Amino acid sequence: MSSPKNGVKVYLFAAPEKNRYRFEGQVELAADPYQEQQIDRERGPGWFWSFH
């Protein structure tokens, strides 16, 4: 699976808690990724990439 537009393989990592990550596997994007502003846990507002 990959990004349909450019063939780049995309992998998902979940962050169930601070400083802990879990590899979920390779995924295929259902839509284009986009940036949105969210509140960071420690530093306030920041820009993040969202994938759907």
N, C-alpha and C positions, 0 to 999 in steps of 0.2 A: 504494500500500500504506500501511497505517497501523496504529495500535493499534486492534484490533477494538472495544473498549469505548467509546472516545470520539472516534474519527475523527482523532486527531492524527497527523500525518505523523512518522515516525521515520527518522532517518538514521544510518548506521553510519560511524564513523571508526576506523581501526585505528592502533595506535601500535607500529610495528615496532621502534622504538628511541627512546631518550630525546630529547625535543624534536623529534620527527619524526612527522608524522601523515599518513595517507593516507585520502582520501574513498573509501568503498566503495559508497555509493549508498543509495537508499531501501530500507527493509526492513519486514517485517511481523512483529510479535512472535508467537511460537508459544505463549507462556505469560506470565503476569503477571510483571513485574519484581519483584525483591526485593532487600533490603539484606543484606549479609553483611560481617563483619569480616575484613579481610585486612591483610597487612603491606605498608606503603608502602615504596618503595625507599629513601627518605631519612628519613622521620619516624616510623617504627614503625607500630603498629596504627592502623587507621582504618576507617571505614564506607564501603563502595562499593556502587553499584547493579550488579546482575547481570541480564542479559537472556538469554533462551533462546528 
